[in-house]
Amino acid sequence: MSFLSAVFAGIGFRTATPSFAPGDEVTAFVSGVQNGEALLRIGDSRLSVSGIDDPSTLVDERVLVRVESFDETTHTGGAVLVEVVDGRGL
């Protein structure tokens, strides 16, 4: 292994638009509410979290969600709330 290979081993590049697959679980902060759903912004990708009575209570909370759908061309998708990781809760 060359010196440069050793230095850069395990280093990868991150993308501004991560993609997700149905069933993936993601932890992120709720950044707002859009169309009555909690909105997670992960880089330039967005996940809408449905099925929450009052999504405004989750703004600025860290949540764990399970991805249900994701469109890689628009970098948008839908998810369901698994749990509030920390904070005030529901």
C-alpha positions in Angstrom: 0.0 0.0 0.0 1.4 3.4 -1.0 1.6 6.2 1.4 -1.2 8.1 -0.3 -3.4 5.0 -0.3 -2.8 4.6 3.4 -3.6 8.3 4.1 -6.8 8.3 2.1 -8.0 4.8 3.1 -11.7 4.9 4.2 -12.3 8.4 3.0 -15.3 8.9 0.8 -17.1 11.9 -0.6 -20.5 12.9 0.6 -23.2 14.2 -1.7 -25.5 17.1 -1.1 -28.4 15.0 -2.2 -28.3 11.7 -0.4 -30.8 9.0 -1.6 -32.8 6.6 0.5 -34.5 3.3 -0.1 -37.8 2.1 1.3 -37.2 0.6 4.7 -34.2 2.8 5.5 -34.3 4.3 9.0 -32.9 7.8 9.3 -32.3 10.1 12.2 -32.7 13.8 11.5 -34.1 17.1 12.8 -37.6 18.2 11.8 -36.9 21.6 10.1 -40.5 22.7 9.5 -44.0 21.9 8.4 -45.1 21.8 4.8 -48.6 20.9 3.6 -49.5 19.6 7.0 -46.6 17.3 7.3 -43.3 17.4 9.2 -40.4 18.2 6.9 -36.9 16.7 7.2 -34.1 18.3 5.2 -31.1 16.1 4.8 -28.7 18.0 2.6 -30.7 19.0 -0.3 -33.0 15.9 0.0 -36.4 16.2 1.7 -38.6 13.7 3.5 -42.2 14.5 4.4 -43.3 12.7 7.6 -47.1 12.0 7.5 -49.5 10.7 10.1 -48.7 13.2 12.9 -51.6 15.0 14.6 -49.8 18.3 15.1 -46.5 18.3 13.2 -45.6 21.7 14.5 -44.8 20.1 17.9 -41.9 18.3 16.3 -40.1 21.3 14.7 -36.5 21.3 15.9 -36.9 17.8 17.4 -34.6 15.0 16.5 -36.6 12.0 15.2 -36.1 8.6 13.8 -38.2 7.9 10.7 -38.6 4.9 8.3 -38.5 5.8 4.6 -41.6 4.6 2.7 -40.8 6.1 -0.7 -38.0 8.2 -2.4 -37.7 9.7 -5.8 -34.1 10.0 -6.8 -34.8 12.5 -9.6 -36.5 15.1 -7.3 -34.7 14.0 -4.1 -38.0 13.9 -2.2 -39.7 11.2 -0.4 -42.1 10.1 2.3 -41.5 8.6 5.7 -43.3 7.6 8.9 -42.3 8.5 12.4 -40.7 5.7 14.4 -39.8 7.8 17.6 -38.7 11.1 18.9 -35.0 10.6 19.8 -34.7 13.3 22.4 -36.5 16.4 23.4 -40.1 17.2 24.4 -41.7 14.4 22.6 -45.2 14.3 21.1 
